[in-house]
Amino acid sequence: MMEKRLYLAGIVTLLAGMVFGFEYEPYWPGTEIQNDNWLYLERDTDQLPMDADRVYQPVTLPHTWNALDTLETKKYRQAASWYRKNLMITPEQLKQRLYLRFGAAGQEAKVYLNGEELGAHRGGYSAFTFELTGKLKAGENRIDVWVSNKIKNDLIPQSADYNFYGGLYRSVQLITAPEVSISRKHFGGPGYRVWSEQVGDDSADMNVTVQVDNGSSKASSVTVAARVLDLDGRPVSTGRADVQVKGGETRAVDLKMDDVKNPRLWSPEHPELYRVEIALSQNGRILDSVVVNHGFRWFKFTADQGFFLNGKSYKLHGTNRHQDYYRKGNALPLDQHLADVKLMKEAGVNWLRMAHYQQNDYFVQLCDQLGILVWEEIPYVNKGKPELIEPVMHSMMKDLIEQHFNHPAIILWGMGNETWMKDRGDGYAHNYDLIKGVRDLVHREDPVRKTVFVIGDRNYASELKVVGLMDVFGYNLYRGWYGSTGYQSLTDRLNELHAMNPDTPLILSEYGAGSDLAVHTEKPRQQDFSIEYQNDFLESHLDQIEKLDWLAGANQWAFCDFGAAHRGDSIPHVNQKGLVTFDRQKKDAFYLFKSRWSTEPVVYIESPFWTERSGKPKKTYRVFSNMDTVEFFHNGRSLGKQTEGFRWAVTLVDGENTLLAKGVSGDVQLEHGFSVRFGDKEAKYLVRASAEEAANPASHLVDGNLNTRWGAEGEQTIDLDLKKISLVNGVKIKFYKGESRTYKLEIKGSSGGKKSTVLFAGESRPDAELQTFLFDRQQELRYLQVFAKGNNENNWNSYYEIIPIVTLEKQNKNLYETIGEEFAQ
């Protein structure tokens, strides 16, 4: 016993002073981040470059070459590039075992050391490690990394509604270890597992497995020991094992740990984390040691009563998250991951689906620390031939589990999302065996977590026997956004799916509507991208979800707007269904969710982004609040107090109007307000011209009056902003004396960015004042330019009105606009 006490005291001494908080915690002490002084060569070749360093571009990791082009074109760069780093190694470092760990490389990589290949990794979202021991030299060593994000038929994802960014977009670590150590190379993971299978209010078991790696050629006898410290730093469980590890062997060592009495349970509201200290020793001398957080919790998904956490019914209030950011792509600094988790906690999120791939180690750590339950998955999205993708799916799932096994926040491992299914001929899905194989792998690897798979708004997952494979099943339902059914049909559809799958717990894995801070309307309608429609849509969904006690939970899509280069919505190349924008500005819907899910007081008037109002002066203003009483003021005059509903009729006056809402709950008072300018009429589009006459300004071109006109002499440019990306089939223009004169003009259009397309170049016909210019094909446009070049009688341009021909019906739909159709692989 004396040796054990001395050993455990040694752990405490060794780890004294380590800071635990919201700082990134590497798996092993002494890990060096190697993000500076990298070189980048944009060359699409798999041949190792022999160029001098000066040919390369200096970069700092994280880095992606798609941070900007995904915002400018649908066909962003999907090719290979090269990275290089000159790594300095000291003679002292050569006495240790050394490794390089890459946080991720999108979508596959090969690593070279001093011109020799170390190995390759396939899959763009998990970490991978290569040992450098015995291959390095004192002084400068050259690391070359080939990275490619090309689409391949034996790699996933192959098709998805998000960008496949290329690059070394997470950190690279230089890791040291003694000759006999806790493994640094076990599937890119930490080399140790900590978990609890039997947890209750009175007691919890502890399980610890350590991968002991002997890098020498001789057998070694070591002691593996662990202890668990409670939140006050007191030891509550210990365990140890004496083992012999053969030379060159990695051996899994299971420790028999004491049960923990009366554990303080982990939950999103109280993310209580114990510390587990693990160490290897030999003859009383510590060789290696690590510390990992551990949370005690137990959970249950039921088909008829929903979800339970720590024995109590618990509604999963969730969202989905992609890992990118405006103009940074997926190369996020750590502080942005922290900012995202804090935003989610502010909104009251207790449940997160990491869509559709493994995410940053640090982000999952933050979910442990700040309290968010997690569903993490591999990127099997849309399609992939089972016989080609099965190996990579298994390796991705193995990596995911090994690397994130120790996070108590994680409760679900996901197999895939919205894969196209067809009958293979025996009543089963063509990918049934593929999905079952990955499910079986999960159950072998993890005795605690559950499995989940997701499909869209179709019945074939049930009909083809896939639903029954999973512990939990998810449905992505966009009722009221895609398709012809309104959002009020959500409850009926969910109940229909529940009746169809009575023995399987169900989750509403996605629901959402797109919005744009610049788009507003008093008559919201499907796919108009108005803030108001998103608010109505999500408010209805929240109401319906809460009434379904059998539904385990729901995940709004998505917390942040994210990059989807193929899209042409009101903001090009962005999926806009977020509660916050791509650069993390809070939309109205953020406060709607906060008012429903958070205990933090909130008062918020819809919508401070709509500061110019027109039409009839009587408006309805809605307030999102969770406070007991809200009082509304217009120009300083109270319009009354309300305790629920929070809607006020406000009659705006010409000019400036001040709006203010004051919330009161006990001693807590909170207010929110802004000013609105009201006028009789607001132009449907924004317009400006390079020149105009004082009596005939450019504003006449979009005022809806065919009797007022714009005029200017010489070649001029007219710019129209349609305020959002619209489906435009052509343009109508009324010309002054257009029935007798021929006007020369050119029309260009763009959805945003720098690139514009010529849509018409030529002359008008001398047969009518109002003429139609149809484009060769329908265009997704936000901006129109008319280059006016005079007429056949003089150098003057004189137009009454420019009328874009806008429709809501798309002529040529892409994959993500043909929701509900079945596709064959």
C-alpha atoms as one frame of an Amber mdcrd trajectory, in Angstrom:
protein
   0.000   0.000   0.000   2.861   2.375   0.721   4.133   2.064  -2.885   0.637
   2.823  -4.220   0.280   5.926  -2.045   3.692   7.189  -3.139   2.812   6.528
  -6.759  -0.476   8.436  -6.580   1.217  11.288  -4.774   3.694  11.379  -7.643
   0.887  11.885 -10.119  -0.391  14.852  -8.121   3.080  16.409  -8.019   3.644
  15.840 -11.719   0.314  17.377 -12.686   0.332  20.240 -10.199  -0.238  23.593
 -11.810  -1.923  22.248 -14.954  -4.646  24.672 -15.951  -8.079  23.250 -16.706
 -10.723  25.596 -18.010 -11.668  26.547 -21.520  -8.129  26.250 -22.820  -7.507
  23.510 -25.351  -6.417  20.373 -23.504  -4.237  18.068 -25.652  -4.426  14.385
 -24.894  -0.835  14.350 -23.605   1.229  16.825 -21.543   4.118  18.424 -23.389
   2.412  18.452 -26.786   3.731  21.247 -29.014   1.402  22.945 -31.501   3.149
  23.248 -34.880   0.938  25.768 -36.711   3.490  28.439 -37.623   5.935  28.661
 -40.531   4.206  26.365 -42.981   4.606  26.753 -46.731   1.840  26.200 -49.302
   2.069  25.244 -52.980  -1.126  25.181 -55.047  -0.108  22.485 -57.476  -2.438
  19.670 -58.489   0.002  16.778 -58.667   0.756  13.714 -56.584   4.464  13.971
 -57.388   6.528  15.195 -54.450   7.691  18.744 -55.330  11.420  19.376 -55.286
  11.030  23.164 -55.594  12.907  25.572 -53.355  10.997  27.052 -50.407  10.818
  30.437 -52.142   8.367  28.996 -54.679   5.871  28.315 -51.876   3.546  30.768
 -50.145   3.938  31.222 -46.361   0.797  30.210 -44.425  -0.254  29.610 -40.849
  -2.446  26.702 -39.837  -5.352  26.169 -39.715  -5.517  26.753 -43.481  -7.860
  26.013 -46.370  -7.509  27.048 -49.988 -11.305  27.308 -50.283 -11.963  30.114
 -47.801 -12.887  32.581 -50.569 -13.646  30.755 -53.811 -16.585  28.915 -52.229
 -18.199  32.345 -51.768 -17.673  33.353 -55.392 -18.447  30.349 -57.579 -20.361
  27.096 -57.586 -17.322  25.303 -59.001 -14.776  25.956 -56.295 -11.318  24.385
 -56.375 -11.405  20.640 -55.706  -7.895  19.463 -56.424  -4.587  18.704 -54.697
  -2.087  21.022 -53.038   1.145  20.644 -51.092   2.241  21.862 -47.684   5.803
  21.977 -46.370   7.352  22.632 -42.984  10.991  22.655 -41.993  10.935  21.069
 -38.563  13.872  21.740 -36.255  14.752  18.842 -33.950  17.283  19.038 -31.112
  19.573  16.199 -29.988  17.605  16.083 -26.717  14.348  15.514 -28.594  15.899
  12.595 -30.448  16.206  10.777 -27.123  12.383  10.603 -26.956   9.828   8.979
 -29.197   8.369  11.626 -31.522   5.090  11.804 -33.436   3.221  14.195 -35.711
  -0.534  14.360 -35.231  -2.672  16.108 -37.839  -6.061  17.309 -36.564  -7.569
  16.812 -40.031  -6.808  17.169 -43.726  -9.606  17.683 -46.217 -10.295  15.211
 -47.723  -7.239  12.907 -47.853  -3.505  13.225 -47.268  -0.064  11.674 -47.669
   2.822  12.695 -45.413   6.527  12.643 -46.276   9.562  13.036 -44.023  12.807
  14.071 -45.693  11.494  12.783 -49.006  10.233   9.398 -47.777   6.521   8.653
 -47.427   5.397   8.066 -43.835   1.868   7.060 -44.724  -1.532   8.175 -45.939
  -4.906   8.990 -44.427  -8.320   8.915 -46.097 -11.204  10.968 -44.769 -11.371
  14.693 -44.227 -12.579  14.990 -40.638 -10.628  12.708 -38.283  -7.133  13.072
 -36.880  -4.186  10.867 -37.844  -0.742  10.305 -36.352   2.605   9.162 -37.732
   5.587   8.167 -35.630   8.854   9.899 -36.514  11.098   8.005 -34.106  14.298
   6.737 -35.749  13.594   8.664 -38.949  14.568  12.153 -37.802  17.930  13.832
 -37.651  19.254  16.600 -35.447  18.656  19.966 -37.091  16.309  20.620 -39.983
  13.852  17.970 -41.176  11.483  18.543 -44.064   7.815  17.619 -43.751   5.829
  17.514 -47.008   2.087  16.905 -47.010  -0.060  16.183 -50.070  -3.703  17.104
 -49.500  -6.594  16.654 -51.929 -10.310  17.394 -51.796 -11.183  15.748 -55.122
 -14.396  13.738 -55.258 -13.680   9.993 -55.445 -16.062   7.063 -55.729 -14.353
   5.148 -52.898 -14.306   8.083 -50.459 -17.102   9.891 -48.635 -18.713  12.343
 -48.821 -19.293  12.466 -52.546 -22.345  14.733 -52.622 -23.770  16.979 -49.920
 -25.340  20.354 -49.208 -22.096  21.773 -47.805 -18.584  22.534 -49.007 -15.778
  19.979 -49.040 -12.984  22.332 -48.022  -9.418  21.366 -48.863  -6.377  21.921
 -46.689  -4.737  21.363 -43.313  -7.598  23.087 -41.546  -6.874  21.951 -37.993
  -3.751  22.096 -35.863  -0.676  19.896 -36.226   0.986  18.657 -33.036   4.505
  17.454 -32.320   4.181  14.861 -29.566   6.901  13.365 -27.390   6.754  10.132
 -25.432   9.094   7.892 -23.473  10.145   4.530 -24.858   7.443   2.757 -22.869
   4.370   4.952 -22.885   0.657   5.355 -23.232   0.164   4.955 -26.963   0.281
   8.147 -29.034  -0.724   6.469 -32.284  -3.793   4.364 -31.503  -6.158   5.369
 -34.351  -5.238   9.022 -33.814  -6.824   8.868 -30.369  -5.479   9.358 -26.870
  -4.551   5.731 -26.195  -6.804   5.389 -23.153 -10.506   4.952 -22.518 -12.537
   5.965 -19.474 -16.239   5.130 -19.145 -19.076   4.139 -16.849 -21.726   1.591
 -17.803 -23.730   1.353 -14.588 -24.589   4.795 -13.201 -27.185   5.712 -10.587
 -27.770   8.254  -7.860 -26.072   6.044  -5.265 -23.195   4.505  -7.181 -21.348
   4.415 -10.504 -18.840   1.962 -11.893 -15.538   3.020 -13.426 -13.798   1.413
 -16.365 -10.322   2.330 -17.575  -8.412   0.767 -20.467  -4.899   1.907 -21.364
  -2.958   1.074 -24.530   0.604   0.504 -23.281   3.107   0.875 -26.110   6.588
  -0.586 -25.760   8.851   1.009 -28.335  11.925  -0.918 -27.290  13.053  -4.338
 -28.486  12.915  -5.793 -24.956  10.011  -6.826 -22.760   9.168  -4.349 -20.020
   7.297  -4.764 -16.737   5.219  -1.729 -15.806   2.508  -0.673 -13.402  -0.584
   0.980 -14.834  -2.576   2.909 -12.246  -5.449   5.388 -12.217  -7.430   7.352
  -9.734 -10.559   9.466  -9.939 -10.748  12.852  -8.221 -14.083  14.445  -7.388
 -14.913  18.093  -7.915 -13.187  19.001  -4.660 -10.005  17.157  -5.597 -10.611
  14.158  -3.328  -9.819  10.637  -4.619 -12.985   8.539  -4.920 -11.776   5.557
  -6.959  -8.452   3.867  -7.671  -7.191   0.922  -9.655  -3.944  -0.598 -10.847
  -2.455  -3.491 -12.781   1.068  -4.895 -13.089   1.748  -6.091 -16.625   4.561
  -7.158 -18.897   4.630  -5.735 -22.416   6.715  -7.432 -25.089   9.210  -5.497
 -27.131   7.487  -3.704 -30.011   4.062  -4.595 -28.596   1.063  -2.377 -27.834
  -1.041  -4.018 -25.137  -4.517  -3.033 -23.926  -4.568  -3.042 -20.119  -7.899
  -3.044 -18.257  -7.920  -1.641 -14.736 -10.303  -2.843 -12.047 -11.544   0.392
 -10.489 -13.524   1.020  -7.312 -17.134   2.105  -7.714 -17.794   5.782  -7.071
 -20.345   6.407  -4.315 -23.024   9.086  -4.647 -21.620  10.575  -7.855 -22.469
  14.128  -8.802 -24.173  13.679 -12.120 -23.301  15.382 -15.394 -26.061  17.199
 -17.299 -26.257  20.243 -19.600 -27.541  22.265 -16.631 -24.808  20.956 -14.300
 -21.831  19.691 -16.326 -20.016  18.151 -13.358 -16.650  16.758 -14.415 -14.429
  14.468 -12.375 -10.721  14.134 -13.163  -9.162  10.798 -13.954  -5.372  10.573
 -13.601  -3.616   7.718 -15.376   0.081   6.877 -15.158   2.657   4.266 -16.074
   5.448   3.549 -13.639   8.385   1.230 -13.395  10.090   0.445 -10.100   8.327
   3.389  -8.480   9.401   5.860 -11.203   6.698   7.469 -13.313   7.271   6.958
 -17.023   4.188   8.592 -18.478   0.946  10.184 -17.301  -2.236  11.831 -18.555
  -5.374  13.465 -17.157  -8.867  13.211 -18.629 -12.237  14.630 -17.595 -15.087
  12.247 -16.877 -18.797  12.807 -16.363 -21.214  10.387 -14.716 -24.597  10.253
 -16.461 -27.042   7.711 -17.751 -29.605   8.102 -20.477 -32.370   6.242 -22.253
 -34.225   6.724 -25.525 -37.758   5.344 -25.550 -40.221   5.007 -28.414 -43.285
   6.088 -26.425 -42.026   8.426 -23.681 -39.148  10.293 -25.276 -35.695  10.750
 -23.779 -34.534  10.335 -20.194 -31.373  11.740 -18.632 -30.243  10.557 -15.208
 -33.601   8.889 -14.674 -35.756  11.923 -15.485 -37.758  12.810 -18.563 -35.708
  15.320 -20.546 -36.618  17.190 -23.738 -33.720  17.467 -26.159 -33.712  21.071
 -27.399 -31.208  20.860 -30.202 -29.646  22.257 -33.301 -27.112  21.207 -35.967
 -23.693  22.715 -36.540 -21.329  22.946 -39.476 -17.740  23.876 -38.681 -17.141
  26.786 -41.091 -17.189  30.591 -40.912 -17.499  33.443 -43.388 -14.246  34.017
 -45.341 -12.412  31.460 -43.187 -13.997  28.282 -44.477 -13.436  25.471 -42.019
 -10.014  26.748 -40.897 -11.337  28.078 -37.592  -9.180  29.334 -34.732  -9.938
  27.778 -31.362 -11.581  30.917 -30.013 -14.286  30.646 -32.677 -15.203  27.158
 -31.492 -15.539  28.559 -27.977 -17.625  31.484 -29.240 -19.973  29.076 -31.040
 -20.551  26.926 -27.958 -21.221  30.021 -25.849 -23.755  31.251 -28.416 -25.542
  27.909 -28.302 -25.627  27.911 -24.530 -27.009  31.456 -24.564 -29.831  30.297
 -26.850 -30.647  27.471 -24.433 -29.377  24.625 -26.630 -28.865  21.429 -24.621
 -28.427  19.022 -27.530 -26.276  19.244 -30.658 -25.897  17.204 -33.799 -22.468
  17.705 -35.348 -23.400  17.609 -39.001 -22.316  15.664 -40.904 -18.851  14.665
 -39.737 -16.378  14.474 -36.892 -15.532  17.906 -35.518 -12.656  19.518 -33.636
 -11.412  17.816 -30.440 -11.607  21.176 -28.690 -15.223  21.731 -29.671 -16.263
  18.414 -28.149 -14.224  19.214 -25.028 -16.189  22.453 -24.690 -19.475  20.556
 -24.925 -18.275  18.470 -21.970 -17.294  21.522 -19.970 -20.173  23.858 -20.765
 -22.861  21.219 -20.995 -24.287  20.202 -24.382 -25.307  16.639 -25.224 -23.772
  15.539 -28.515 -24.618  13.379 -31.509 -21.563  12.930 -33.735 -21.492  11.127
 -37.070 -19.501  10.068 -40.107 -20.062  11.760 -43.501 -22.070   9.112 -45.342
 -24.321  11.599 -47.130 -26.573  11.138 -50.164 -24.738   8.428 -52.031 -21.860
   5.998 -52.372 -21.626   2.459 -53.721 -21.541   0.145 -50.681 -18.849  -2.147
 -52.063 -16.557   0.834 -52.649 -17.114   2.910 -49.526 -17.447   0.218 -46.854
 -13.723   0.198 -45.895 -13.519   3.949 -45.470 -16.788   4.048 -43.518 -15.412
   1.503 -41.061 -12.110   3.359 -40.687 -13.913   6.693 -40.194 -16.183   5.257
 -37.521 -13.271   3.560 -35.767 -11.324   6.851 -35.778 -14.332   8.791 -34.507
 -14.989   6.451 -31.603 -11.339   6.095 -30.581 -10.672   9.823 -30.755 -13.825
  11.029 -28.981 -14.739   8.070 -26.790 -13.834   9.839 -23.530 -16.284  12.720
 -23.943 -19.298  12.329 -21.629 -21.291  14.791 -23.742 -21.546  12.265 -26.601
 -24.562   9.939 -26.471 -25.144   9.023 -30.143 -22.899   7.828 -32.965 -24.399
   8.562 -36.385 -24.139   6.209 -39.382 -25.145   8.668 -42.108 -27.605  11.194
 -43.471 -30.273  11.112 -46.199 -28.712   8.358 -48.275 -30.694   7.357 -51.326
 -32.259   3.925 -50.942 -33.743   1.435 -53.341 -34.942  -2.138 -53.016 -32.114
  -4.556 -53.700 -34.667  -7.168 -54.742 -35.539  -8.871 -51.464 -37.386  -6.084
 -49.668 -34.250  -4.680 -48.064 -32.374  -1.491 -48.927 -29.421  -1.866 -51.278
 -27.206  -0.386 -48.529 -28.771  -2.404 -45.699 -25.695  -4.599 -45.120 -23.398
  -1.588 -45.273 -25.334   0.264 -42.579 -25.722  -2.863 -40.463 -21.971  -3.506
 -40.627 -21.136  -0.048 -39.334 -23.817  -0.371 -36.639 -22.292  -3.662 -35.478
 -18.863  -2.029 -35.339 -20.233   0.691 -33.070 -21.856  -1.798 -30.726 -18.593
  -3.766 -30.508 -16.540  -0.646 -29.833 -18.806   1.236 -27.446 -20.931  -0.406
 -24.734 -22.669   2.843 -23.727 -23.633   5.015 -26.684 -26.486   4.387 -29.099
 -26.628   4.325 -32.893 -28.648   6.624 -35.152 -29.319   7.023 -38.858 -31.155
   9.808 -40.695 -33.421   9.930 -43.728 -35.487  12.669 -45.366 -39.248  13.064
 -45.585 -39.833   9.629 -47.144 -41.100   6.218 -46.001 -38.553   3.980 -47.694
 -36.297   3.662 -44.626 -39.169   1.874 -42.891 -40.276  -0.076 -45.933 -36.732
  -1.310 -46.643 -36.060  -2.350 -43.030 -33.379   0.258 -42.222 -35.229   1.945
 -39.335 -35.168  -1.281 -37.316 -31.372  -1.457 -37.500 -30.878   1.600 -35.332
 -31.272   2.303 -31.623 -32.653   5.722 -32.614 -33.841   7.017 -35.968 -33.893
  10.579 -37.287 -36.121  12.240 -39.872 -35.297  15.480 -41.658 -38.638  17.226
 -42.221 -38.831  20.604 -43.935 -42.594  20.942 -44.012 -43.427  24.485 -45.059
 -40.029  25.151 -46.619 -39.674  22.464 -49.293 -42.621  20.761 -50.935 -46.273
  21.758 -51.027 -47.282  20.969 -47.435 -47.380  23.816 -44.911 -45.533  23.809
 -41.609 -48.733  23.099 -39.693 -48.583  19.568 -41.117 -45.509  18.735 -39.031
 -47.456  17.166 -36.147 -49.487  14.900 -38.413 -46.366  13.751 -40.255 -44.454
  13.025 -37.045 -47.389  11.069 -35.629 -47.617   9.153 -38.907 -43.920   8.216
 -38.686 -44.343   7.260 -35.028 -47.215   4.934 -35.916 -45.158   3.465 -38.741
 -42.186   2.809 -36.410 -43.786   2.175 -32.997 -40.786   0.394 -31.472 -38.028
   2.808 -32.491 -37.281   6.091 -30.679 -37.532   8.957 -33.158 -35.828  12.324
 -33.420 -36.716  15.248 -35.657 -33.130  15.543 -36.841 -33.573  18.595 -39.096
 -36.166  21.327 -39.594 -35.565  24.862 -40.729 -36.223  27.812 -43.010 -33.797
  30.200 -44.673 -33.649  33.907 -43.941 -31.734  37.056 -44.789 -31.307  40.046
 -42.468 -32.048  42.324 -45.451 -35.326  40.637 -46.499 -38.590  41.612 -44.781
 -42.262  41.391 -45.600 -45.651  41.871 -44.001 -46.943  38.841 -45.928 -44.421
  36.054 -45.285 -44.526  33.071 -47.593 -42.589  29.894 -48.234 -39.016  30.349
 -49.469 -39.174  34.145 -49.525 -36.090  34.251 -47.239 -37.700  36.876 -45.071
 -36.848  37.129 -41.403 -40.585  37.129 -40.728 -41.251  33.793 -42.445 -38.395
  32.133 -40.581 -39.829  33.443 -37.314 -43.337  32.177 -38.097 -42.028  28.828
 -39.310 -39.819  28.187 -36.284 -42.351  29.446 -33.751 -44.889  26.980 -35.103
 -42.347  24.149 -35.008 -41.395  24.891 -31.406 -45.067  24.869 -30.411 -45.716
  21.557 -32.150 -42.568  19.804 -30.922 -43.244  20.551 -27.255 -46.666  18.904
 -27.432 -45.291  15.551 -28.619 -44.226  13.786 -25.427 -43.154  10.655 -27.285
 -40.658  12.587 -29.451 -37.168  12.250 -27.952 -36.025  15.612 -29.263 -35.502
  17.856 -32.244 -32.541  19.505 -33.944 -33.134  22.800 -35.751 -31.188  23.211
 -39.017 -28.783  24.851 -38.558 -27.405  26.994 -35.783 -25.160  29.030 -38.104
 -25.514  29.850 -41.776 -22.822  27.856 -43.584 -21.082  27.534 -46.910 -22.837
  25.669 -49.734 -21.238  26.894 -52.939 -23.863  25.394 -55.268 -26.698  27.420
 -53.709 -28.228  30.527 -55.221 -30.500  31.785 -52.480 -30.840  35.419 -51.397
 -27.167  35.307 -50.385 -25.201  33.332 -52.964 -23.236  30.225 -51.996 -24.621
  30.112 -48.456 -27.223  27.920 -46.761 -29.164  30.550 -44.794 -31.190  28.492
 -42.329 -29.110  29.589 -39.349 -30.218  31.248 -36.130 -27.104  33.335 -36.645
 -25.487  34.452 -39.883 -22.332  33.033 -41.449 -20.325  35.679 -39.542 -22.353
  34.995 -36.350 -24.740  37.954 -36.211 -27.818  36.966 -34.255 -31.032  36.807
 -36.267 -34.466  37.327 -34.736 -34.895  33.553 -34.493 -31.965  33.335 -32.088
 -34.003  35.322 -29.569 -37.130  33.299 -30.317 -35.257  30.147 -29.296 -33.689
  31.867 -26.304 -37.131  32.955 -25.108 -38.328  29.323 -25.282 -35.271  27.376
 -24.150 -33.173  29.571 -21.877 -33.716  30.620 -18.274 -31.707  33.784 -18.922
 -34.149  36.726 -19.233 -34.758  38.005 -22.743 -36.889  40.742 -24.311 -36.578
  41.265 -28.051 -38.789  43.128 -30.550 -39.110  41.654 -34.027 -37.226  42.982
 -36.091 -34.606  45.685 -35.469 -33.165  44.998 -38.933 -36.363  46.362 -40.550
 -35.944  50.074 -39.971 -37.730  51.408 -43.076 -41.481  50.670 -43.155 -44.186
  51.652 -45.625 -47.714  50.729 -46.649 -50.556  50.964 -44.134 -49.486  52.607
 -40.859 -51.070  49.948 -38.615 -48.501  47.226 -37.903 -48.239  44.276 -35.554
 -45.089  43.967 -33.495 -44.167  40.692 -31.826 -41.876  40.433 -28.809 -39.863
  37.314 -27.966 -39.649  37.090 -24.201 -39.619  34.632 -21.316 -40.353  37.291
 -18.691 -43.487  37.455 -16.556 -44.750  40.788 -17.910 -43.846  42.841 -20.958
 -44.949  46.424 -21.566 -44.731  47.970 -25.049 -44.103  51.680 -25.770 -44.515
  53.627 -29.012 -42.961  57.089 -29.064 -42.911  57.023 -25.278 -46.592  56.077
 -24.865 -47.478  52.754 -23.279 -49.591  50.419 -25.397 -50.230  48.150 -22.434
 -48.813  45.168 -20.596 -49.111  41.498 -21.549 -48.247  38.270 -19.760 -48.344
  35.957 -22.783 -48.539  36.086 -26.549 -46.625  39.386 -26.613 -48.097  41.024
 -29.723 -49.086  44.679 -30.008 -50.896  46.669 -32.692 -48.872  49.806 -33.412
 -49.963  52.678 -35.639 -46.804  54.229 -37.039 -46.595  57.938 -37.769 -44.832
  59.567 -40.701 -41.131  59.934 -40.023 -39.342  58.508 -36.994 -40.987  56.054
 -34.586 -39.380  54.740 -31.405 -40.327  51.281 -30.192 -39.482  49.964 -26.744
 -40.374  46.792 -24.841 -39.800  46.472 -21.096 -39.844  43.083 -19.416 -40.235
  42.440 -15.681 -39.786  39.210 -13.717 -39.633  39.870  -9.990 -36.717  42.224
  -9.416 -35.288  41.635 -12.881 -35.991  44.295 -15.518 -34.886  44.213 -19.139
 -35.669  46.309 -22.196 -35.107  46.327 -25.943 -35.931  48.986 -28.495 -35.064
  50.661 -31.776 -36.290  53.321 -34.204 -38.283  52.843 -37.402 -38.819  55.347
 -40.192 -42.266  55.186 -41.786 -43.265  56.551 -45.204 -46.097  56.077 -47.651
 -44.181  54.041 -50.213 -41.016  51.993 -50.386 -39.443  51.028 -53.694 -39.522
  47.321 -54.425 -35.941  47.454 -55.709 -32.955  49.706 -55.102 -31.634  51.673
 -58.066 -28.890  54.099 -58.941 -27.588  55.522 -62.204 -24.234  56.939 -63.237
 -26.040  60.190 -64.144 -29.560  61.598 -63.970 -31.530  64.758 -64.636 -32.824
  66.623 -61.617 -36.396  66.389 -62.906 -35.982  62.801 -64.056 -34.041  60.879
 -61.368 -33.148  57.176 -61.355 -35.702  56.508 -58.605 -38.430  56.851 -61.268
 -37.192  53.613 -62.866 -38.596  51.454 -60.042 -41.409  53.602 -58.626 -44.157
  51.563 -60.277 -45.379  54.584 -62.229 -45.201  54.186 -66.009 -45.595  57.946
 -66.476 -42.443  59.084 -64.653 -39.064  58.631 -66.256 -35.285  58.757 -65.924
 -33.086  60.570 -68.390 -29.384  61.183 -68.991 -27.165  61.975 -71.966 -24.327
  59.765 -73.216 -23.424  56.206 -72.258 -24.726  55.542 -68.749 -25.050  52.645
 -66.320 -28.162  51.758 -64.331 -27.684  49.407 -61.338 -30.645  47.541 -59.848
 -30.467  45.668 -56.556 -33.345  43.186 -56.303 -32.615  42.941 -52.526 -32.319
  39.161 -52.678 -31.347  36.520 -55.197 -34.363  35.983 -57.435 -35.290  33.758
 -60.337 -35.305  36.177 -63.283 -36.539  35.224 -66.744 -35.997  38.606 -68.358
 -36.614  42.349 -68.103 -39.366  44.678 -69.292 -38.390  48.263 -70.133 -40.645
  51.152 -71.103 -38.756  53.581 -73.376 -39.582  57.211 -74.106 -40.973  57.216
 -77.681 -40.101  53.525 -77.849 -42.718  52.962 -80.578 -40.626  55.057 -83.012
 -37.054  55.025 -81.664 -34.439  52.254 -81.397 -32.487  52.217 -78.134 -29.040
  50.604 -77.857 -28.401  48.760 -74.614 -26.680  45.875 -72.875 -28.039  43.981
 -69.846 -25.817  42.110 -67.367 -26.635  40.263 -64.183 -24.968  38.629 -61.184
 -25.909  36.863 -57.980 -23.160  38.642 -56.079 -19.405  38.926 -56.065 -17.394
  40.214 -58.983 -18.559  38.067 -61.867 -21.459  39.249 -64.058 -23.013  37.646
 -67.127 -24.121  39.357 -70.338 -27.826  38.557 -70.716 -28.711  40.812 -73.650
 -26.767  43.032 -76.051 -28.406  44.837 -78.964 -31.229  47.212 -79.749 -34.869
  47.672 -78.865 -37.558  47.350 -81.504 -39.300  50.522 -82.772 -42.779  49.118
 -82.233 -43.823  49.683 -78.607 -42.926  51.779 -75.585 -42.994  48.754 -73.222
 -40.733  45.998 -74.513 -39.736  42.580 -73.156 -36.177  41.216 -73.189 -36.256
  37.494 -72.368 -32.992  35.819 -71.406 -31.820  32.613 -73.088 -32.430  30.791
 -69.801 -33.635  31.571 -66.317 -31.068  33.316 -64.137 -30.463  33.406 -60.376
 -29.772  37.118 -59.912 -29.649  39.747 -57.264 -28.045  42.528 -59.319 -28.963
  43.791 -62.788 -26.984  46.308 -64.822 -28.364  48.125 -67.840 -25.783  49.875
 -69.999 -27.721  52.590 -71.835 -26.083  53.773 -75.093 -28.502  56.313 -76.525
 -30.911  55.844 -79.424 -30.986  56.113 -83.201 -32.064  59.784 -83.160 -29.757
  61.247 -80.499 -27.359  60.466 -77.672 -30.047  60.580 -74.971 -31.373  57.778
 -72.832 -34.890  58.114 -71.508 -36.589  55.172 -69.714 -39.868  55.198 -67.796
 -39.568  51.907 -65.941 -37.392  48.795 -65.630 -39.382  45.740 -64.535 -37.500
  42.486 -63.799 -39.558  39.422 -64.747 -39.317  37.468 -61.490 -40.861  34.088
 -60.736 -40.931  31.719 -57.757 -40.754  28.576 -59.923 -37.313  27.317 -60.821
 -36.939  25.828 -64.292 -33.833  23.704 -63.659 -33.639  22.366 -60.120 -30.531
  20.949 -58.508 -30.389  18.034 -56.092 -31.279  20.053 -53.019 -34.285  21.669
 -54.687 -35.922  18.417 -55.727 -36.858  17.414 -52.205 -39.023  14.317 -52.023
 -37.794  12.699 -55.219 -36.087   9.339 -55.028 -32.675   8.845 -56.572 -30.969
   5.642 -57.627 -27.255   5.280 -57.007
